[in-house]
Amino acid sequence: MTGRDDRAAAERATARIRGAAAAVRAPQGLRAAVAQERLAAETARPRRSRPLIYAGAAAAAALVLALAVVLVSGSGDTPGGSVADAAQVALRSPTDGPPGRSSDGRVRLSVGGVRFPDYAEWKGWRAVGTRTDTVAGRAAVTVVYGRGAKRVGYTIVDGRPLRIPDGGRRVSYDGVDFWVLRRGDARYITWERDGRTCVLATRETKLKRLLEFAASI
């Protein structure tokens, strides 16, 4: 037998040994025990990624909370104020005397640069008194006008405009847009002048009179 034949025989023997080894399977019990040991080892192994995941979730939650705080605290004026709140103020009785009159059709009283009108010469409604309140953290000044037993309160609220409550109806009168609302036996209209909320409210006069008052300014 030549050397080449010897090498071929050795290769064939090695192949037979490898095939026999591959065909041998460990007993089922032994294989199950090995599998359980492997599973226990993997379970006991510390997972370093979990703290990072939890930390990321906590940071995201903190960010959402901080954003909510910024949105609420950064909204400027105290939340919750609406034109309906200003209308309730306008319906109250005056606590101070009337403002002085001016020669330009205005009285000597203003809020945020917006002056109150003088209706005495136009319709005979004289300013009979004033009052000062707070609506949603903003100064609200009211001039009460009267003719006989009838009263109309005109309130100007400083700061950003108040929100319009549900149920408002937009009305255009003499080229000016107003919101018309009712609350119980009271009716009121609202609009903005130079970024300030203006409200006319009454229990004794008609809506048309309020629109005339507002449009004449």
Buried (B, 14 or more C-beta within 10 A) or exposed (E): EEEEEEEEEEEEEEEEEEEEEEEEEEEEEEEEEEEEEEEEEEEEEEEEEEEEEEEEEEEEEEEEEEEEEEEEEEEEBEEEBBBBBBBBBBBBEBEEEBBEBEEEBBBEBBBBEBBBBBBBEEEEBBBBBBBEBBBBEBBBBBBBBBBEEEBBBBBBBBBBBBBBBEEBEEEEBEEEEBBBBEBEEBBBBBBBBEEBBBBBBBBBBEBEBBBBBBBEB
